[in-house]
């Protein structure tokens, strides 16, 4: 048996000298901007709401199939559980950091609040590239990570889900590991995104993309994009052609949209006349990238974001279901996403029509900062989410 230990390290992200790209700093700045539109927040509550409840760091080894030993570092963050158990994905990627996980957990809190589901935000990840390991070794990494987390996850406290480079199979192994540690208990609710055979929900794999479609459809109906009230005939660019991106291409195309560009980690392809999303996906499966498909123009991952289009989908790097009928699940998703979209648009209109009153309230309370400006839909969603979490927090009270 080899005893040489190696450590999986992560290259640091390149930063623009004048720009702070730390994801946790960005998340906190976004919170501060949104909180300025809620001058009635009690003093100190803003600091409580933007800080994570806990961040767990674990380090563990595995013995590879070739006998080599490797050490890994993993993280799991719970941001806020005022509205219910934390919920959020586990990603496997070489660029995973503690601050990235903290930022993603906070964004999950606000996403759950905007959609109005009874969960808080959680997120986890391991800093390694699973594509460089055998399936057996990745399974060992998964099981050791969950064993190291122990009771810090659970159906009533923190519920993992699939994310970058993890899938239903990963969730099955997480469930199995957790169940071995809790014999005699019903451990199925410890993860979402499980295989159907293990109690997973039909429609879950494409739920993120379908929810995106529902939001876009409702937003267009509400006049968010002047001159367009439907996705039919709209041009769509999709950055990221993994699970979420490829399902988005399928679902938008089924509604009559024209997919004109897609990309993955290797680059992108562009055809202004529209490309065959399914054929591009098959090319990616065979060659590991969409680059080189058909007669499309090759574009960079930066260029794809500047291609003129009606709809840009950035998909590159989120209730108990008692009956597994996919139409019923999709119907519930449609209702939920429609309500959420309406709530965000209404919030934007309410905020922008009452800027003077909000500014007066801030001055009355002695709050500093720059004069309030009109908000876009993204910032309106933040404001709505913070209000919902703050209201529940105040209703529950701070223990003890």
C-alpha positions in Angstrom: 0.0 0.0 0.0 1.4 3.4 -1.0 1.6 5.9 1.8 2.5 9.0 -0.2 0.0 11.7 0.7 -0.8 14.5 -1.8 -3.0 17.5 -1.2 -5.5 18.8 -3.7 -4.9 22.5 -4.1 -6.9 25.1 -5.9 -5.5 27.8 -8.1 -6.4 31.3 -7.1 -8.9 33.2 -9.3 -7.5 36.0 -11.3 -8.8 39.4 -10.2 -9.0 42.8 -11.9 -6.8 45.1 -9.9 -9.6 47.7 -9.4 -12.5 45.2 -8.8 -13.3 43.1 -5.7 -14.5 39.8 -7.1 -14.8 38.0 -3.8 -18.3 36.4 -3.9 -19.0 36.9 -0.2 -18.1 40.6 -0.4 -20.3 40.9 -3.4 -23.2 39.2 -1.6 -22.8 41.6 1.4 -22.6 44.6 -0.8 -25.8 43.5 -2.6 -27.5 43.1 0.8 -26.5 46.5 2.0 -27.8 48.1 -1.2 -31.2 46.4 -0.9 -31.4 47.0 2.9 -31.2 50.7 2.2 -34.7 50.5 0.8 -36.0 49.0 4.1 -35.4 51.9 6.6 -37.7 50.2 9.1 -35.3 47.4 9.8 -34.5 47.4 13.6 -30.9 48.5 14.3 -28.6 45.5 14.1 -31.0 43.2 12.4 -29.3 43.9 9.0 -26.0 42.6 10.4 -27.7 39.4 11.6 -29.4 38.8 8.3 -26.4 39.2 6.1 -24.0 37.0 8.2 -24.1 33.2 7.9 -25.2 31.2 10.9 -22.3 28.8 10.5 -19.5 27.7 8.2 -18.0 24.2 8.7 -14.7 23.3 7.2 -13.7 19.6 7.0 -10.5 18.0 5.8 -10.3 14.3 5.0 -8.3 11.7 3.0 -9.2 9.0 0.6 -7.1 6.1 -0.7 -7.4 6.0 -4.5 -7.8 2.8 -6.5 -4.1 3.0 -7.3 -3.1 3.1 -3.6 -2.2 6.8 -3.6 -3.6 8.8 -0.7 -5.0 12.3 -1.3 -6.4 14.9 1.1 -9.4 17.1 0.4 -11.0 20.2 1.9 -14.7 20.7 1.9 -17.2 23.3 3.2 -20.8 23.4 4.3 -22.5 26.7 5.2 -25.9 27.5 6.7 -26.8 31.1 6.2 -30.2 31.5 7.7 -33.0 29.2 9.0 -35.6 31.7 10.1 -38.1 30.4 7.6 -37.2 26.7 7.8 -34.4 24.2 7.4 -31.4 25.3 5.3 -31.4 23.9 1.7 -28.8 24.2 -1.0 -26.6 22.4 -3.4 -23.2 20.6 -3.0 -20.8 21.4 -5.8 -17.5 19.7 -6.8 -15.2 22.2 -8.4 -11.6 23.1 -8.2 -12.4 26.7 -7.5 -14.6 26.1 -4.4 -13.7 28.4 -1.5 -15.2 29.2 1.9 -16.3 32.6 0.7 -17.9 31.2 -2.4 -19.9 28.8 -0.3 -20.9 31.6 2.1 -22.1 33.8 -0.7 -24.1 31.0 -2.4 -25.7 30.1 0.9 -26.9 33.7 1.4 -28.2 33.9 -2.1 -30.1 30.7 -1.5 -31.8 32.3 1.5 -33.0 35.2 -0.6 -34.1 32.9 -3.5 -36.2 30.7 -1.1 -37.7 33.9 0.3 -38.5 35.4 -3.1 -40.2 32.2 -4.3 -41.8 32.0 -0.8 -40.9 28.4 0.1 -40.3 27.4 3.8 -36.6 27.0 3.6 -33.4 28.9 4.4 -30.1 29.1 2.6 -27.4 26.5 2.7 -24.5 25.5 0.4 -21.6 23.2 0.3 -18.7 22.1 -1.9 -15.4 20.3 -2.1 -12.4 21.9 -3.8 -11.5 19.3 -6.5 -12.2 18.6 -10.1 -14.1 15.3 -10.3 -13.4 14.9 -14.0 -9.8 14.1 -13.1 -10.8 11.1 -10.9 -12.4 7.7 -11.4 -16.0 7.2 -10.5 -15.0 5.0 -7.6 -12.7 7.7 -6.2 -15.4 10.3 -6.5 -17.7 8.0 -4.5 -15.1 7.8 -1.8 -14.8 11.6 -1.7 -18.6 11.9 -1.4 -18.9 9.4 1.4 -16.0 10.8 3.4 -17.3 14.3 3.1 -20.7 13.4 4.4 -19.3 11.3 7.2 -17.1 14.2 8.2 -20.2 16.6 8.3 -22.0 14.1 10.5 -25.1 15.5 12.1 -24.5 19.0 10.7 -26.8 18.0 7.9 -30.2 16.4 8.3 -33.9 16.6 7.2 -34.8 19.1 9.9 -31.6 21.3 9.8 -29.7 21.4 6.5 -30.7 19.6 3.3 -28.2 19.2 0.5 -29.1 19.1 -3.2 -27.3 18.7 -6.6 -25.2 21.5 -8.0 -22.1 21.8 -10.2 -20.7 18.4 -11.1 -23.1 16.6 -8.7 -26.3 14.8 -9.7 -29.0 12.3 -8.6 -26.4 9.6 -8.2 -24.4 11.8 -5.8 -27.5 12.5 -3.8 -28.2 8.7 -3.6 -24.7 8.2 -2.1 -25.2 11.0 0.3 -28.5 9.5 1.4 -26.9 6.1 1.8 -24.0 7.4 3.8 -26.3 9.4 6.1 -28.6 6.4 6.5 -25.7 4.1 7.5 -25.0 6.7 10.3 -28.6 6.8 11.4 -29.9 3.2 11.4 -33.7 2.8 12.0 -34.5 6.3 10.9 -36.3 7.6 7.8 -33.4 9.4 6.2 -34.9 9.9 2.7 -35.6 13.7 3.3 -31.9 14.4 4.0 -31.4 15.3 0.3 -33.4 16.6 -2.6 -32.7 15.7 -6.2 -32.6 11.9 -5.5 -33.3 9.3 -8.2 -37.0 8.7 -8.7 -36.6 5.1 -7.4 -35.4 6.6 -4.1 -38.3 8.9 -3.7 -37.1 11.7 -5.9 -39.6 14.1 -7.6 -40.5 13.9 -11.2 -39.6 17.0 -13.1 -36.8 17.9 -10.7 -33.9 17.6 -13.1 -35.4 20.3 -15.4 -37.1 22.3 -12.6 -34.5 25.1 -12.5 -34.8 25.7 -16.2 -38.6 25.3 -16.3 -38.8 27.8 -13.4 -36.7 30.2 -15.4 -39.0 29.8 -18.4 -42.1 30.4 -16.3 -40.5 33.6 -14.8 -39.6 34.9 -18.3 -43.0 34.2 -19.7 -44.7 36.0 -16.8 -42.3 38.9 -17.0 -42.9 39.3 -20.7 -46.7 39.3 -20.1 -46.2 42.0 -17.5 -44.4 44.2 -20.1 -40.9 44.0 -18.7 -39.5 44.0 -22.3 -41.1 46.6 -24.4 -42.6 45.2 -27.7 -42.4 41.6 -26.6 -45.1 39.7 -24.7 -44.1 36.1 -25.5 -41.0 33.9 -25.9 -42.3 32.7 -29.3 -39.9 34.1 -31.9 -37.5 35.4 -29.3 -33.8 35.0 -29.7 -32.1 33.2 -26.8 -28.4 33.0 -25.8 -27.4 30.5 -23.1 -24.2 30.8 -21.2 -23.5 27.3 -19.8 -24.6 24.2 -21.5 -24.7 21.7 -18.6 -27.9 20.4 -16.9 -29.6 23.7 -16.4 -28.5 25.3 -19.7 -29.4 22.3 -22.0 -32.8 21.9 -20.4 -33.4 25.7 -20.8 -32.5 25.4 -24.5 -35.0 22.5 -24.9 -37.8 24.2 -23.0 -37.4 27.6 -24.6 -37.2 26.0 -28.1 -40.4 24.0 -27.4 -42.2 27.3 -26.8 -41.1 28.7 -30.1 -37.9 30.6 -29.2 -34.8 30.5 -31.4 -31.6 29.4 -29.7 -28.8 31.4 -31.4 -25.8 30.8 -29.1 -24.7 28.4 -26.3 -21.4 27.9 -24.5 -19.6 25.7 -22.0 -16.2 25.9 -20.2 -14.3 25.5 -23.5 -16.1 28.3 -25.4 -19.2 29.0 -27.3 -21.0 28.7 -30.7 -23.2 31.2 -32.4 -25.6 31.0 -35.4 -27.8 34.1 -35.8 -30.2 32.0 -37.8 -30.7 29.5 -34.9 -29.0 26.3 -34.0 -30.2 22.8 -33.3 -30.0 22.6 -29.5 -30.3 18.8 -29.4 -27.6 18.2 -32.0 -25.3 20.7 -30.2 -25.9 18.8 -26.9 -25.1 15.5 -28.6 -21.9 17.0 -30.0 -20.9 18.1 -26.5 -21.5 14.6 -25.2 -19.3 13.1 -27.8 -16.5 15.7 -27.8 -16.9 17.2 -24.3 -17.6 20.7 -25.7 -20.1 22.4 -28.0 -17.1 24.1 -29.8 -16.7 22.7 -33.3 -20.4 21.9 -33.8 -21.8 22.4 -37.3 -21.1 25.5 -39.2 -21.4 27.8 -36.2 -19.1 30.7 -35.5 -16.9 30.1 -32.5 -17.1 32.7 -29.7 -15.5 33.1 -26.4 -17.3 32.9 -23.0 -16.9 36.7 -22.8 -18.2 37.4 -26.3 -21.3 35.2 -25.8 -22.6 37.7 -23.2 -22.5 40.5 -25.7 -24.4 38.8 -28.5 -27.6 40.8 -29.3 -30.6 38.7 -28.2 -34.0 39.0 -26.6 -33.3 36.6 -23.7 -29.9 35.9 -22.1 -29.8 32.8 -19.8 -26.7 32.8 -17.5 -26.6 29.1 -16.6 -22.9 28.6 -16.0 -21.8 28.2 -12.6 -31.0 25.9 -7.1 -42.7 20.8 0.0 -43.0 17.6 0.3 -44.2 15.9 -2.9 -46.8 13.3 -2.0 -47.6 12.0 -5.5 -45.0 11.8 -8.3 -47.0 13.1 -11.3 -44.8 15.3 -13.4 -47.7 17.4 -14.8 -48.8 18.1 -11.2 -45.3 19.1 -10.2 -44.9 21.4 -13.2 -48.3 22.9 -12.5 -47.3 23.8 -8.9 -44.0 25.2 -10.2 -45.8 27.4 -12.7 -48.1 28.8 -10.0 -45.2 29.4 -7.6 -42.9 31.1 -10.2 -45.8 33.2 -11.5 -46.6 34.5 -8.1 -42.9 35.1 -7.4 -42.5 37.0 -10.6 -45.5 39.1 -9.9 -44.3 39.8 -6.4 -40.9 41.0 -7.6 -42.4 43.2 -10.3 -45.0 44.7 -7.9 -42.2 45.3 -5.4 -40.1 47.1 -8.0 -43.1 49.3 -8.8 -43.9 50.0 -5.2 -40.3 50.9 -4.3 -39.8 53.2 -7.3 -43.1 55.0 -6.7 -42.2 55.7 -3.0 -38.5 56.7 -3.2 -39.2 60.1 -1.6 -41.1 58.5 1.3 -38.3 55.9 1.8 -35.7 58.7 1.7 -37.6 60.7 4.3 -37.9 57.7 6.5 -34.1 57.1 6.3 -33.4 60.7 7.2 -35.9 60.6 10.1 -34.1 57.5 11.5 -30.7 59.1 11.0 -29.5 56.6 8.4 -26.7 57.8 6.2 -25.8 56.8 2.7 -26.3 58.1 -0.8 -29.8 59.2 -2.0 -32.0 56.3 -3.1 -32.2 55.5 -6.8 -34.8 53.5 -8.7 -34.2 49.8 -8.5 -34.1 47.1 -11.2 -35.8 43.8 -10.9 -32.8 42.0 -9.4 -32.6 44.6 -6.5 -36.3 44.5 -6.0 -36.1 40.8 -5.5 -33.4 41.4 -2.8 -35.6 43.9 -1.1 -38.6 41.6 -1.1 -36.6 38.7 0.2 -35.0 40.6 3.0 -38.4 41.9 4.1 -39.8 38.4 4.2 -36.9 37.0 6.2 -36.8 40.0 8.5 -40.5 39.8 9.2 -40.3 36.1 10.2 -37.2 36.8 12.3 -39.0 39.5 14.2 -42.1 37.4 14.6 -40.1 34.5 16.1 -37.9 36.8 18.2 -34.3 36.4 19.0 -33.7 33.4 21.3 -33.4 33.3 24.3 
